Amino acid sequence: MENLSLLLLFLSMGVSHARVVSLSPGPLLRVEGQPVSLRCDVTDYEGPREQDFDWTMQQGGAGPIHVISTFEPKYSDVSLSDRVASGDLSVVRLGDSVVELRIREVRSSDSATYLCSTPSTDSVFSGNYDARVTLKVIANTLKVAPEAPEPVVPEGGDVTLSCNVTRHFTDPTYLSVTWSLRRPGIPLVDILTVGPDGDVVTGSGSAQRYADGGLRLAIRRDGAFGLVVAGVTQADAGMYVCTGREWIHEEGGQWKNIVEKTVEMGAVAVTPTARSLSVMAKSNTTLNMDDTLTLTCLVSAGNLASLALEVTWLVDGRTAVSLGRDGVVSNGSPSVGLERTGPGEFRLVVWGVRGSDKGMYSCRVRAWVGGGRWYQAAEKTSNPVQVLVTQIKPNFAVTLTPSSTPQVTGDPTELACHVTNITHFLAGGRLGVAWEYTPLPGPPGDRLTTTQTTLPIGSLDAHGNLKSGTLYRDRLESGAILLTRVEPDTFKLRFLRTQEVDMGAYACSVTAWTPSRQGGMEEAAEFLTPPLTVRWEPKRPSLTAVAQRVREAVAGGATFEMSCTISHVHLQDPGYSVLVQTQESVDSATRTVISLSPDSVLQHGGVTDPNRRDSLVLTKTGPAEFRFRLAGVQQADRGFYWCDITAWTKQPGQAWTKAVSAKSNKVQINFQETGPSFAVAIRSDTTTLYPWETAKMVCALSVSGASPKSDDLSYEVRWYLTRLRGGNKGTLLASVDRFGLVKKEARNASSDVSLERTDTHTYALNIHATQDSDSGEYHCQATPWYLSASTGAWTHGAELTSTRVFLTVRFPMWDSLKLPLLYGSVASVSVGLFSLLLGFICAHCCCRNTTHTPRTRNKLIDLEMD
């Protein structure tokens, strides 16, 4: 029984929760004067959610000393009450089951074993109710002794930051050092840190610079840490700070900073390179052709040794040759060289100078600083140095003569510019030409001719490239004006068709070009000819147009044709536009029927019916002849017709220009309208038929006179029935209109009618399943419709009535009686046969003797008489 009770106790303890009190793992090593925090928490407990904690400490073999409690205010020992009251010792609740013992400035006397305990609130005593940790407090022996850096450093130079961090080695602690930079208005920024394990950690903005070699560590033999900042810039100026830290390696592999000290190393100012950079070129030079040009560029700077220089010689602002910071020459040539002859000294050499080598030379220097990555620190350009080259210019004479002069407007014009007596012209030289035009004085208000400003026509450079003047660009591009070089010393200007605006004074300017140092051509000399006047007496053009009737319209629907012949004077290859116009009478308004532009674009007049545009034709049948044709004339077309001709001239690539206009004589269209005549006739395939047969009657129409086309003709046809001979108009049976719509009247008879059109002039009436009620006189009425050739509108003719046809439907006597007789005979025979059969059955079944007479048994047979 006792063993069973113990087993139940152990089972209950295994199932229930066990209280766990835990402290920060130890032992702990801290530095005197630094804050210390000991965290204590309890888990898996019963009772109220908020738990109380008691802190005690024990030093050596002495008894425990009460430190502080969350439950009892007067729990602290008398020796610690002042520190508790001042807040140097405090307990802070971080949660219901978590508290922290905090020591604001730990003392060496605080070295002890600290015990954290919790009063029991569990129903069953289970688990641990306290935990302990050992705290060791050592003296603060950390020292940071920096060396002041150079206070002023030129841009691109190096700054060495030395910082000595030491401590007394009594316990296993480790050191780290951090260099930082403080600039006005910017928080302290870490540059680089050497950690307690020897790892290097760069600041957020220093990783790339450290990778590029702009930051280097230099650890001296005496243990001092050194950081070299290479290629300083303006961003490196400020107050440098060194921070030393002492670390311990706690349980769990975590590094713990137990003390740190920050000391300012000193302020560093960076002198900009632009302030000390100086560039000078020397000196002015006058040379003869083929001499050697030598110029020197002197560069000085406060930190010249730490700068990479890029030197460029400029001639009149253009780059001649460059020497990169890597020593590579660019834009050079076999006759141009640039070299470095000493620190800050660069020499330009040009062998065999030409006339193009003259100008203002200047030396441009760009200073680069390389703090791991290169960047341009400054740029300066020297004073300009003038270089003169004495040369003998080419000499020649230029004359301007007319090869072809115009006599009238539209004639070609050709001017020749000749170059003679050429001297001092270097090998490889070329000639170019520029043509100019000055208009003649004209009447006021003429913008072009009242202006005496010289206008450029176009030019040919040394390579033969054409450059057009603004006012002549279109004519030059279209070929109306040609600039050519027919010989090495002869240039020509040609107008294919000279206009009146081209009258004026012309001049040509010839330029001699010689090869330049850069491989192109340079201008050596220029000569301008005296002006040459081109002028003629303008003759006004004239135009005559004659209209002739080619085909006369004698009736409506006929074709009218007219030709217009043109003759002109003082016009060069004109183009013509033609307007065919009409009016009903001499005093009526003029209307445009059709027109043809100089580019042969056909347009119809606004009064032309769109449905008749296919009937209008206007064509050019010769160089100066046009023909107009109007098919299917109508009464509305009667009137007078003529041609309005306009002559146009055109320069290649330009728009048409109106020259002169003229009107031809008038041609009249006049005819009398005569319409067609119609007739109608009726016929039938039979006039007598029996019921249920089909009757067919045909209404045939005919036309005579001016017969219209089949598409221009239609009929309205109506069929009538008169019961009695010689009766009135009768009853309308069916009709078809001119659009082919059939309409049938309501009928009481069992017969039916249908209409069909067998050809253009024939209509048929069919009577299906005729009855005696269909007997009577039949006739048709027709109204012709035709498209009038004179008016162009649909017109109906007089109503036509045909003769009458009498249709007889006979009564068939035998057909009426044969069926009743056949039905009666069959019925009589059937009744007789049925009666005989019935009598036989009754006699055989109902009148038979059914009594049996037995015979005697003797052997004699009774005689019987029938």
Protein Blocks (a to p, Z undefined) as FASTA:
>chain_A
ZZmmmmmmmmmmmmmccdddddddddddddehiacddddddehiehjfbdcddddddehj
bccddfbdckbmklpcfklmmmmmnomaccddfbfkbccdddfbacfklgccdddddddf
bfbdgdjfbdcddddddddfbdcddddddfbdcehiacddddddddddfbccdddddddd
ddehiacddfbdcdfkopacddfklmmmmmnopaccdddfkopacdddehiafklgccdd
dddddddddehhiacdfbdcdddfbdcddddfklmgccdddddddddehiacdddddddd
fklmlpccdddddeehiafbdcdfkopaehiafkbccddfbehiacdddehiafklgccd
dddddddddehiacdfbdcddddddddddddddddddddddfbdcfbghiacddddddeh
iehiaehiacddddddddddddehiaklmpccdcdfbdcdfkopacddfklmmmmmnopa
ccddfbfkbccdddfbacfklgccdddddddddddfkopacdfbdcdddddddddddddd
ddddddddfbdcfbghiacddddddddehiahiaddddddddfblmlccddfbdcdfkop
acddfklcfklmmmpccddfbfkbccdddehiafklgccdddddddddddehiacddfbd
cddddddddddddddddddddddfbfbdcehiacddddddddehjdddfklgccdddddd
dfbghianbjcfbdcdfkopacddddfbfbdcddddfblmbccdddehiafklgccdddd
dddddddfklopacdddddddddddddddddfklmmmmmmmmmmmmmmmmmmmmmmmmmm
mmmmmmpcfbdcdddfbfbdcdddZZ
